[in-house]
Amino acid sequence: MIVDPLDEYPIRDYPRNAIRLDLNESPIPPPREVLEEMARELERVNRYPEARLILEARRALAEYSGVDPGMVALTGGGDYGILTLLALFKGRWGRIIVPAYTYSMTPHLARALGMKVSTVPMVEGEWWGIDEDRLFKEARIGGAIFIDSPNNPTGSRLLPARRLVELAEEARGPVVVDEAYYDFEGDSIAGYTESHPNLISLRTLSKAFSLAGMRVGYIIAEESVTRTLRAVAPFPVSRPGLAAVKVLASNPGHVRGLVGMVKAERERLKAAMRGLGLRVYNSRTNFLLVDTPLERPYKVLEEMGVYVKRVPIRETMMRATVGAPRDNDALLSALAKVLS
Ligand SMILES: Cc1ncc(COP(=O)(O)O)c(C=O)c1O
């Protein structure tokens, strides 16, 4: 064998009319004008993207994020951003340091590259936290820290941005803050990356930008980092993807509208599930972590056509994406039925 075997990510099919609350996607596609702009670029897919097209997308994201366009590197979704950073770190930092429960692809990709994975215990509560002393201790020893904040699957911000900056100041290696759910949260380390070259913000357009199927992400970091990222991946995003980024990031009305709807629905869903007697943790994201009296609630709900995600914390738990109001109603009535 010339490569090590690895388990594949479980990509699935869904029956018609399935209620899809398992992958933290946006329940609605981007608006028509974005789809039209993408279609225009489809007519030119025989050509690699020109510098202008790439720069316009980077500029729009830089403006959306309040940073200089030089500090932005595009990636083929968050996953490729993670993979690229890991590949660049591997030679110098043989290990990564992650929260005990985190986005599963991060430790999976690190192991695939032959890196060691160290985990930091988390603290269960209405808002989940992390063992800060342990995290700072590991940071001083060395390694590449990948911390998703807000965290998947708990939904909480593990540390405020200011504390993550202090972590970068004390760390011997890079500190990557996976801000996949930044748009729902607002608190970000992006503004500190210029003055802290080991601090990196990693983001995706798969959530609040409704572009999961396009595979677009970006990284904000000091220019020496983003220049290297652009050097190893000059064309990470397709022409339609670049067009979508430009229109959505420069007119963030769609994103703001979606975020507003999701947050209102999240609080409604949380209150209603608590009303059913479930333990629902607080969240700053587009999903909720829920503990139930059921064994494998994701299996029980799947039989009723409602798809939520298994979480590796306890078999009684599930992670439910906040969907459109009718999706959330379907989840609530399925839960009411099984719990009665
Ligand atoms: C914390 C976190 N990081 C990264 C990603 C990957 O996103 P993408 O779709 O851009 O690969 C996800 C997706 O669920 C996520 O939850």
The ligand as a MOL file (V3000), in Angstrom:
LIG
                    3D

  0  0  0     0  0            999 V3000
M  V30 BEGIN CTAB
M  V30 COUNTS 16 16 0 0 0
M  V30 BEGIN ATOM
M  V30 1 C -15.9440 24.4290 12.8430 0
M  V30 2 C -16.0040 24.1130 11.3880 0
M  V30 3 N -14.9420 24.3630 10.6150 0
M  V30 4 C -14.9420 24.1020 9.3010 0
M  V30 5 C -16.0360 23.5570 8.6820 0
M  V30 6 C -15.9180 23.2260 7.2190 0
M  V30 7 O -16.6370 23.9890 6.4010 0
M  V30 8 P -16.5330 23.8730 4.8160 0
M  V30 9 O -17.8970 23.5140 4.3590 0
M  V30 10 O -16.1630 25.2460 4.3850 0
M  V30 11 O -15.4930 22.8720 4.4550 0
M  V30 12 C -17.1800 23.2650 9.4380 0
M  V30 13 C -18.3720 22.6560 8.8170 0
M  V30 14 O -19.2970 22.1880 9.4270 0
M  V30 15 C -17.1630 23.5470 10.8260 0
M  V30 16 O -18.2080 23.2820 11.6210 0
M  V30 END ATOM
M  V30 BEGIN BOND
M  V30 1 1 1 2
M  V30 2 1 2 3
M  V30 3 2 2 15
M  V30 4 2 3 4
M  V30 5 1 4 5
M  V30 6 1 5 6
M  V30 7 2 5 12
M  V30 8 1 6 7
M  V30 9 1 7 8
M  V30 10 2 8 9
M  V30 11 1 8 10
M  V30 12 1 8 11
M  V30 13 1 12 13
M  V30 14 1 12 15
M  V30 15 2 13 14
M  V30 16 1 15 16
M  V30 END BOND
M  V30 END CTAB
M  END
